[in-house]
Amino acid sequence: MQMSNEGILVILFVGLVAGWLAGKIVRGTGFGIIGDILVGIAGALVASYLFPKLGIHLGTGLVSEIIYSAIGAVVLLLIVRLLRTGGRF
């Protein structure tokens, strides 16, 4: 499988926006631009696995991908925060 340069840019953009949104929603300090991109991409992976299992479909397009990724990143950040603080939010 070969990915175009535009596809990579879209993934990075969605990851950045989703990671930034998740950081604002969870009210964390964030992980910097690279960390936010990684959290957003990881959130997209979590959401792409979790949402079909739960029967949740938000639609197609860039905005829905950002929403999926942001929700997945929020779940991921909550789990990280839960593990870091020893069970307290």
C-alpha positions as CSV (number, residue, x, y, z in Angstrom):
1,M,0.0,0.0,0.0
2,Q,1.4,3.4,-1.0
3,M,0.1,6.6,0.5
4,S,0.2,10.0,-1.3
5,N,1.7,13.1,0.2
6,E,-1.7,14.6,0.5
7,G,-3.0,11.6,2.4
8,I,-0.1,12.0,4.9
9,L,-0.9,15.7,5.3
10,V,-4.5,15.0,5.9
11,I,-3.7,12.4,8.6
12,L,-1.3,14.8,10.3
13,F,-3.9,17.7,10.1
14,V,-6.7,15.5,11.6
15,G,-4.3,14.2,14.3
16,L,-3.2,17.7,15.2
17,V,-6.8,19.1,15.4
18,A,-8.1,16.1,17.3
19,G,-5.2,16.1,19.7
20,W,-5.6,19.8,20.3
21,L,-9.4,19.4,20.8
22,A,-8.9,16.5,23.2
23,G,-6.4,18.5,25.2
24,K,-8.9,21.4,25.5
25,I,-11.7,19.1,26.5
26,V,-9.8,17.2,29.1
27,R,-8.1,20.4,30.2
28,G,-4.7,19.0,30.2
29,T,-1.5,20.9,29.5
30,G,-1.1,19.1,26.3
31,F,1.9,17.2,25.0
32,G,3.3,19.8,22.5
33,I,2.6,19.7,18.8
34,I,4.2,16.3,18.1
35,G,2.5,14.8,21.2
36,D,-0.9,16.2,20.2
37,I,-0.5,14.8,16.7
38,L,0.4,11.4,18.1
39,V,-2.5,11.5,20.7
40,G,-4.9,12.5,17.9
41,I,-3.7,9.7,15.6
42,A,-3.8,7.2,18.4
43,G,-7.3,8.5,19.2
44,A,-8.3,7.9,15.6
45,L,-7.2,4.3,15.9
46,V,-9.1,3.8,19.2
47,A,-12.2,5.4,17.7
48,S,-12.0,3.4,14.4
49,Y,-11.9,0.2,16.5
50,L,-14.4,1.1,19.2
51,F,-17.1,2.9,17.3
52,P,-18.0,0.2,14.8
53,K,-18.1,-2.3,17.7
54,L,-20.7,-0.1,19.5
55,G,-22.6,0.6,16.3
56,I,-21.9,4.3,16.2
57,H,-21.6,5.9,12.7
58,L,-21.2,9.7,12.4
59,G,-20.9,10.0,8.7
60,T,-18.1,10.5,6.2
61,G,-15.8,13.4,5.4
62,L,-13.0,15.4,7.1
63,V,-15.2,16.8,9.9
64,S,-16.5,13.4,10.9
65,E,-13.0,12.1,11.0
66,I,-11.9,15.0,13.2
67,I,-14.9,14.2,15.5
68,Y,-14.1,10.5,15.6
69,S,-10.4,11.2,16.3
70,A,-11.2,13.8,19.0
71,I,-13.5,11.5,20.8
72,G,-11.0,8.7,20.6
73,A,-8.2,11.0,21.8
74,V,-10.4,12.2,24.8
75,V,-10.9,8.5,25.8
76,L,-7.2,7.9,25.4
77,L,-6.3,11.0,27.5
78,L,-8.8,10.1,30.2
79,I,-7.2,6.6,30.4
80,V,-3.7,8.1,30.6
81,R,-4.8,10.6,33.3
82,L,-6.4,7.8,35.2
83,L,-3.3,5.7,35.1
84,R,-1.0,8.7,36.0
85,T,-3.0,9.9,39.0
86,G,-3.6,6.4,40.4
87,G,-7.4,6.4,39.8
88,R,-8.3,10.0,40.5
89,F,-9.4,12.6,37.9
